[in-house]
Amino acid sequence: MSTNTISKIALTIIALILVGYGMRVDSPTLRWVGIAFLVAAFALRFIKPPVEGE
């Protein structure tokens, strides 16, 4: 797996944990931080992987 894929997975897992915990303790700040992590993971989708041999 590439580092880009690993970072997307890690950011998504962190986002799910933060959103879930934010809902559990009724904290809108934690939910918004979790949503921001999810947006960051989605934005990484548009970064092109490096081409081998260049």
Secondary structure, 3 states (H helix, E strand, C coil): CCHHHHHHHHHHHHHHHHHHHHHHCCCHHHHHHHHHHHHHHHHHHHCCCCCCCC
